[in-house]
Amino acid sequence: MLATILSILHLVLIIYAVLNIAGSRSPNLHKALWIVLVILAPYVGFIIWFLLGPRG
């Protein structure tokens, strides 16, 4: 049960990050790189994006 809740939370955080990245004013290349980072390295990528990612 806990694994299911954590998986859903993880999915929601990734979707949130991707939508925020896509809606930012950064150049498309930067957006694409951030999205790839968040998807390929989900935990570390999300934390890095949250701390250093584009604001917009």
GISULLIN-V355731 format. One record per residue. N is the residue number from 1. RES is the residue in three letters. OMEGA is omega in whole degrees, -180 to 180 (* if undefined). D_LAST is the distance of its C-alpha to the last C-alpha in whole Angstrom. Layout:
[[N & RES & OMEGA & D_LAST] [N & RES & OMEGA & D_LAST]]
This chain:
[[1 & MET & 180 & 36] [2 & LEU & 179 & 34] [3 & ALA & 179 & 33] [4 & THR & 179 & 32] [5 & ILE & 179 & 29] [6 & LEU & 178 & 28] [7 & SER & 178 & 27] [8 & ILE & 177 & 26] [9 & LEU & 178 & 23] [10 & HIS & 179 & 23] [11 & LEU & 179 & 22] [12 & VAL & 180 & 20] [13 & LEU & 179 & 18] [14 & ILE & 179 & 17] [15 & ILE & 178 & 17] [16 & TYR & -179 & 14] [17 & ALA & -179 & 12] [18 & VAL & 179 & 13] [19 & LEU & 178 & 12] [20 & ASN & 178 & 8] [21 & ILE & -178 & 8] [22 & ALA & -179 & 10] [23 & GLY & -179 & 7] [24 & SER & -180 & 5] [25 & ARG & 180 & 6] [26 & SER & 175 & 8] [27 & PRO & -176 & 12] [28 & ASN & 179 & 14] [29 & LEU & 178 & 16] [30 & HIS & 178 & 13] [31 & LYS & -178 & 12] [32 & ALA & 180 & 15] [33 & LEU & 178 & 16] [34 & TRP & -179 & 14] [35 & ILE & 177 & 15] [36 & VAL & 179 & 19] [37 & LEU & -178 & 18] [38 & VAL & -178 & 17] [39 & ILE & -176 & 20] [40 & LEU & 177 & 23] [41 & ALA & -166 & 22] [42 & PRO & -176 & 21] [43 & TYR & -180 & 22] [44 & VAL & 180 & 21] [45 & GLY & 179 & 18] [46 & PHE & -179 & 16] [47 & ILE & 178 & 17] [48 & ILE & 179 & 16] [49 & TRP & -179 & 13] [50 & PHE & -178 & 12] [51 & LEU & -171 & 14] [52 & LEU & -172 & 12] [53 & GLY & -179 & 10] [54 & PRO & 177 & 6] [55 & ARG & -179 & 4] [56 & GLY & * & 0]]
